[in-house]
Amino acid sequence: MTIKVTQSTNSFSVKLKSTPKYKVSVSAEANSVASSLTDLTDFDSTGVQDSYLIMYDAATQKYKTVNPDLVLSKATTEPISPGLPSDFVDKLDIDLDDKIDLDAGGF
């Protein structure tokens, strides 16, 4: 027995030289790959802007874009390790040393 299977676009044709009684079923699985973040189901693209960051929002169980200032604000109240990283604070101290003049007053 000879079986010839050909595929053209989304259709299949099968030719048999004899006529046996076969039951044939065809199944196809299609997996798609996201080509951008907005194609993902767990990404909220509302408010996407230049220079924004991606942050996970546990309340919605989605990733979303946020203003970088929010990241710094959240760092100060983060429950596991609150506060800004010490190397970041040290760098600010050096960078702002001559830019901020604090007057302690007189005694």
GICORJO-V962233 format. One line per field, one symbol per residue. ss: DSSP state (H for helix, E for strand, C for the rest). burial: # if it has 9 or more other C-alpha atoms within 8 Angstrom, else .. A space follows every 50 residues. Layout:
ss: ???
burial: ???
This chain:
ss: CCEEEEEECCEEEEEECCCCCCCCCCCCCCCCCCCCHHHCCCEECCCCCC CCEEEEECCCCEEEEECHHHHHHHHHHCCCCCCCCHHHHHHHHHHHCCCC CCCCCCC
burial: ...............#..........................##...... .#....#....#######..##..##.#...#.#....#........... .......
